[in-house]
Amino acid sequence: MDQDDGVRKGCAVGISLASRDAGTLRLILDDLELDNQSPDVWRQWSFFTFIDLPITQAKEHRLTEQEYAAIGEILLARLIALNSL
């Protein structure tokens, strides 16, 4: 792996998981921003969206191509919008 140069835009997307009832896993996406006082610290700025996935398929890495593509598309589109690219 190449060495990371540490350069980042001021906004990012944080992703977390939460187990839900009825066999679903919730993928939660939040908007983050760099802390002005501490450049290595990201702070949650706002909730963006969530995606509910079947927990068994998610844990076994058996989501459909469309589900994986949707996650990637949502993530990339949000990063572009947040960073005004």
Number of C-alpha atoms within 10 A of each C-alpha: 3 4 5 6 6 6 6 9 11 14 21 22 21 18 14 10 13 11 13 13 9 8 12 17 20 17 16 17 20 18 20 21 19 18 13 10 7 8 11 9 11 18 14 15 15 12 13 13 12 15 14 15 18 15 19 13 14 13 11 8 10 13 16 11 8 9 13 12 12 13 13 12 12 12 16 13 11 19 17 12 10 17 11 9 7
